[in-house]
Amino acid sequence: MSARVAVVEDHLLIRDSLVNELRRFGHEVVAVGDTLDAIPASGVDLLLLDLDLADGMADVDRVAALVSDGVAVLVVSALTSPRHARRMVAAGVCGVVAKSDRLDDLGEAVEAALAGRAWMSPALARVMMADEAAIRPQLSVQELRALRLYACGLKLDSVARAMGVAPSTAKQYVDRVRQKYEQVGTPARTKSELYRIGVADGYIDPGADPA
């Protein structure tokens, strides 16, 4: 069954490989890009999506909206962020293909997604069976306070004043939070990514005042 497919991947070599394979499978590639902004408003049956994109981690809410609009979404990822993969599955993606999987696995996953079936690779099975506590870093009291103040909008100088510490110390706390998330496979390069991850892990109340 031929389908209209979009590919969102920020590594050119991998993106080109995916496009070539999809065409070899007999599908029409209608959109290609390195962010979700590349997806047209209509005319897409299937989206192949990497999790770590040029503008940050792929937005779960936008993916859920695409699924609600009838687009089948298949994640193709190195699975460096098990937590994010879990959130994507919860949002309704058809499956997750690891970049270490075979091309035959990709073909099977695409067929399953277009038929409305879930597809699980061995890599995804390991992710889904992982202990949730193992991918939620433990933060100290000061690290947690710095995360909440900084991710909710304050600049480092303001975080330092609120905590009664030097700006360099406040930066150390924020850097430690980033390092701990990096160690569990969830990089948080930007303030907005820290905020999203903090909310997802229950560290930040989305309605809370940073003060």
Steps between C-alpha positions, in 0.01 A plus 500: 500500500652829386481789746593866526783522750686783674844466657620726783863434588781750554791278390523528123661160437235314701220712350612423146526130585146496638367682193673253266365201690147636503512552126638150460200374698279676242389801706483865400713733716302824512692697765851494644654720769690530826211633715129428534434829319579310179174303528223637274152559642355214295590228254721284725413140586813412696770698680844355576631706790827527688472607865802731522458770235673817391271712721505269803309189607197423284190656653267231640190722478557573132547131430180417691317759287628337181383160624158650577488632142547146369874504428677177591825586678800269519797607711843418356752582770828413667289471818732720702193620691293204624267734687420696186440178305252392767319833480476465122349153531250638752417777248398238246799433273480165322841385610866574546777377272850520641769629266688183585217286354515342153351647183264202493377608845432848361297351214294288740442799728384719211258231381363455852456875551312541173275208594424660836696244700752560774858393437760428764867439440718327761646841585154641569410197711802569721396863531145413600620248760756736651457609859350850492703596808818424309427774246380765747808662657509566871553870570626660819286762674712782356510350152123464504450860613741629235320295234160640596619861512705486181270285284196709595657814360753663730849592380798354685567824689140500623522130590812577705330786686192288575719220635740728686805364317756632253408494130779248438347269761154533345650411163666194654163378629337542159798336328476204739133457413588497129781249563270268694246505219776439247610194699153344478474566127287815503711795390356841588692764310255786530293658774177389329623140485584512872150630566328227294706225659451642849122506450498148355696368798282675755777733616322813371136592542399650163284757680758598758646849542883479478531722805 
